[in-house]
Amino acid sequence: MSVLETLRKVPVVGENAKIIDVIELIANTDADVVVVVSSSGNSIRGIVTPKDVVKAIARGIGLDSPVAKIANNKFVLVSARSGIWSVIKIFQESGSEFAIVVSESGEIEGVITLKDLIRVNSLVGMILSVMPHFRYDGYASDVELGRSKV
């Protein structure tokens, strides 16, 4: 299963957007992450989560400040062609819980989180528990019934 099958589209803002604008965006979209890009849109500057906003307010950072001031770099970049197991391994190695998924041309496709992957694997586990005649070796495309692939 590729990350394209599990990613979520997320809001993207320029680094000069105000923190208050990001708060409104999170509130209106229920996003758990916003991607922050350079003014030109050519590079990813970071991500902002609701927790980052709360920390900024607690530190007294003004809501009219640019969002770049609170963007964090606790993310990894992964290819849209990546499989979920390779992303899980990247999460393990990096300690990150957020992956920004990019196309071969560098366009932001969306975000996948560790929670998203846990949810997908839990779903696979539930399906397999009610269908014990299936074997699953870690790839959704490799589910087998008996000896022949389905």
N, C-alpha and C positions, 0 to 999 in steps of 0.2 A: 504494500500500500504506500503510495507516495504522499508527501506532505500536502500536495495540492488537493487531496481528497479530504483533508482534515483542517486546513488553515481557515482562518477567519479574516475577513476584510476589516481593516482598522482605519481610524482617521489618521491623516498625515497633515502636519502643520509645519510652517516655516519657522526657523529658529528665532525670528523676531516677533512671533505671535505672543500676545500677552498671556500670562498665567490665567487670568480670569476667563479668557477665551477658551483655553483648554479645559477649565473647570466646566464651563457651559457645554462644551463638546462632549465631555465625559457624561455629564448629567443627561444630555439629550440623546445620546447613542448607547448608553450603558456599556461603553467601552471600558475594558480593564487595562488598556494600554493605548497610548498615542505615540506615533512615530514622529520624531522631530528631524527635519531635513534642513540642509543649508538654504540660505536665501535663494540661491540659484536652483535649488532642487537637485543638484548633482551628487550630493553625498548625504549620508545618514549621520546626524549629529548625536542621536541618542533616542531614548524612549522616556516617556513620563507615565507613571502609574498614579492612581489615586493616593497611594501611600506617599509618593514623592511630593504631591501637592500638600498633604497634611504636614509632612516634615517641613516644607518650605514656610507654611503659615506659622508653625510652631517656632521657627527660627526668625520670624519677623520679616521675611521677604515679602515685598509689596506685590499685590495682585496685578499691578500694572507693569511689573518687571517682565522682561523677555523670558519665554519658556526655556530658552537655552541655558538660563541660569540654574535651572533645577533638573535638566535632562540628565539621565544617568546612562552609563555604558554597560549595564548589566544585561547584555543581550549577545547573541551570536547571529551571524549571517549564515543562512543555508540556501542551497540551490533548490529551486522548485522541483528538480528531478530527484531530490533526496528521498530515501525511504524512511519510514518512521523509526525503524530500528537504528538507523545510522544517526538520526537526530537524538534519539534517547541516549546513545553513546556520547554524542557531543555534549548533551546536557550533563551527563555524569562527569565527563572530563573537565568541563568548564565551570561547573557549579551554577550556571545560568538557568533560569526558568523560562526565558523568552527567546524565541528565534524569529528573526525577520526573514521571511522567505522572499528571495529575489529570483527573477527570471534570468536567462542567459545574457540578456541585454542589460541587466542591472536594475530593471524596474521592480518596484516593491509590489509583490503579489498579495501579501498579507502577513499575518503573524500566527505562529503556533506556540502554544505554551506546554510546559510539562503537564499541567492539569488536563489539557486537551488530549495528550497522548495517553495519560492514565485512563481517561474516560473511554477512549477508543479501545484500549486493551481490556478494560473491564467489560465492555460490550462484547468483545470477541469471547472473553471468558464465559460470560453468561450464555451466549449462543452455544458454545461448545459443551456447557454443562447440561443443556437440555437436548443436545444432539451428540451423545457420546460416541457414536459411530464415526464421527469426523475426526481426523487428526489435524493438528495445527502445529507447524514448526516455526512460527514466528512471522510469516508473511501471508497476508490475506489472500494473495494469489496462489498460495501453496497449500490450501486446504484440500485434503484428499478424502475420498470416500473409498474405503478399502484400498485397492492398489491403483485405481485410476483417478486422475485429477478430475475435479468437477469444474 
